[in-house]
Amino acid sequence: MWRRWAQRGLFTLSAVLACFLVYLLMTKAASVPSPTATAPGAINQADAIISQFTFTQTKGGKVQWQVDAKQARLFEHDNKAILDKVAVTLFGLEGKDMTVEGDEGTLDTVSKNFVLANRSEPLVIYTESGYVIYTNHLSWTDQSREIRTEDPVRIIGHGLEVTGRGLLGHLDTEEFEVLEDVHVDFAPRS
């Protein structure tokens, strides 16, 4: 009889401990957030780190643009890549249209939109038609194939210097519009 009581007691204690363990696992699992990249500098939280990163966007067998970076930190949950030392080449209808290099950038791996910026000097954008555009920040919208900034802009080329705030550029039509506070000066050709 003593044995039967001991077995029942141990069985009951085991069942209570098992229920308590299941309870702890359920409450702890619900309270632990999944790891996500919230800060661009959080290298240890990246899903992957790639040196000499290249991303090429094509459509209909033609290259639309290419991003090269010294390093990319990929955050799969956020659908983004944080890029360091970035060079971007955008291709228009007739081939290479413009190039730009930046210290850092962010690429949305789903929408294929990206943002470029420099830490100290302005970005320098070289167009195939001979214009040079200076600005601090640049974003690309892949669906409409537009570049945009709200920052100050300076465009030099073909004897003109255009300054203002904000820029909207349509790559396929090769049209660029300075949005506000536009000033145009004739500059000596260099």
DAPENOR-V349922 format. One record per pair of residues at least 12 apart in sequence whose ideal C-beta (glycine too) atoms are under 10 Angstrom apart, sorted by the first residue. I is the first residue (numbers start at 0). GAP is how many residues later the second one is. Records with the same first field share a line. If there is no record, write none. Layout:
I: GAP, GAP
This chain:
33: 43
34: 12, 40, 42
35: 39, 40, 41, 42
36: 36, 37, 38, 39, 40, 41, 43, 45
37: 37, 40
38: 43
39: 33, 35, 40, 42, 43, 44, 64, 66
40: 32, 41
41: 31, 33, 40
42: 28, 30, 39
43: 29
44: 28, 30, 32
45: 26, 27, 28, 29, 30, 35, 36
46: 26, 27, 28, 29, 30, 31, 34
47: 24, 25, 26, 27, 28, 33
48: 22, 23, 24, 25, 33
49: 19, 21, 22, 23, 24, 31, 33
50: 18, 19, 20, 21, 33
51: 16, 17, 18, 19, 20
52: 14, 15, 16, 17, 18, 19, 20, 21, 28, 30, 31, 32, 33, 54
53: 12, 13, 14, 15, 18, 33
54: 12, 13, 14, 17, 26, 28, 33, 52, 54, 57, 59
55: 12, 33
56: 33, 34, 50, 55, 57, 83, 85
57: 33
58: 83, 86
61: 29, 31, 33
62: 26, 27, 28, 32, 33
63: 25, 26, 27, 28, 48, 78, 81, 107
64: 23, 24, 25, 26, 27, 32, 33, 47, 49, 75, 77, 80, 106
65: 21, 22, 23, 24, 25, 30, 33
66: 14, 16, 19, 20, 21, 22, 23, 38, 40, 45, 47, 49, 73
67: 15, 17, 18, 19, 20, 21, 33
68: 12, 13, 14, 15, 16, 17, 18, 19, 33, 35, 36, 38
69: 13, 14, 15, 16, 17
70: 12, 13, 14, 15
71: 12, 14, 33, 35
73: 33, 35
74: 31, 34
75: 33
77: 28, 30, 31, 32
78: 28, 29, 30, 31, 32
79: 26, 27, 28, 29, 30, 31, 33, 34, 35
80: 24, 25, 26, 27, 28, 33
81: 22, 23, 24, 25
82: 19, 20, 21, 22, 23, 24, 31, 32, 33
83: 18, 19, 20, 21
84: 16, 17, 18, 19, 20
85: 14, 15, 16, 17, 18, 19, 20, 21, 28, 29, 30, 31, 32, 37
86: 12, 13, 14, 15, 18, 29
87: 12, 13, 14, 17, 19, 26, 28, 35, 37, 50, 52, 59
88: 37
89: 35, 37, 38, 50, 55, 57, 79, 81
90: 37, 80
91: 35, 36, 37, 53, 78, 79, 80, 81, 82
92: 52, 78, 79, 80, 81
93: 34, 78, 80
94: 33
95: 30, 31, 32
96: 29, 30, 31, 32, 72, 74, 75, 77
97: 27, 28, 29, 30, 31, 33, 34, 35, 49, 71, 73, 76, 78
98: 25, 26, 27, 28, 29
99: 16, 18, 23, 24, 25, 26, 27, 33, 35, 38, 40, 47
100: 15, 17, 22, 23, 24, 25
101: 12, 13, 14, 15, 16, 17, 19, 20, 21, 22, 23, 34, 35, 36
102: 13, 14, 15, 16, 17, 18, 20
103: 12, 13, 14, 15
104: 12, 33, 34, 35
105: 33
106: 33
107: 32, 34
110: 30, 31, 32
111: 28, 29, 30, 31
112: 26, 27, 28, 29, 30, 31, 33
113: 24, 25, 26, 27, 28
114: 22, 23, 24, 25, 33, 34
115: 19, 20, 21, 22, 23, 24, 31, 33
116: 18, 19, 20, 21, 22, 32, 34
117: 17, 18, 19, 20
118: 17
119: 16
120: 13, 15
121: 12, 13, 14, 15, 16, 29, 30, 31, 32
122: 12, 13, 14, 15, 26, 28
124: 13, 22, 24, 28, 30, 42, 44, 51
125: 31
126: 28, 30, 42, 44, 47, 49
127: 46
128: 28, 29, 45, 47
129: 26, 27, 28
130: 24, 25, 26, 27, 29, 31, 43, 45
131: 22, 23, 24, 25
132: 14, 16, 20, 21, 22, 23, 24, 29, 34, 36, 43, 45
133: 17, 18, 19, 20, 21, 22, 29
134: 12, 13, 14, 15, 16, 17, 18, 19, 20, 30, 31, 32
135: 13, 14, 15, 16, 17
136: 12, 13, 14, 15
137: 13, 15, 29, 31
139: 29, 31
143: 24, 26, 27, 28
144: 24, 25, 26, 27, 28
145: 21, 22, 23, 24, 25, 26
146: 20, 21, 22, 23, 24, 29
147: 18, 19, 20, 21, 29, 31
148: 16, 17, 18, 19, 20, 30
149: 15, 16, 17, 29, 30
150: 14, 15, 16
151: 12, 13, 14, 15, 26, 28, 29
152: 12, 13, 14, 16, 23, 25, 26, 27, 28, 29
153: 13, 24, 29
154: 12, 14, 21, 23, 29
155: 29, 31, 34
156: 30, 32, 33
157: 29, 31
158: 26, 27, 28, 29, 30, 31
159: 24, 25, 26, 27, 29
160: 22, 23, 24, 25, 26, 27
161: 14, 16, 20, 21, 22, 23, 25
162: 15, 18, 19, 20, 21, 22
163: 13, 14, 15, 16, 17, 18, 19, 20
164: 13, 14, 15, 16, 17
165: 12, 13, 14, 15, 16
166: 12, 13
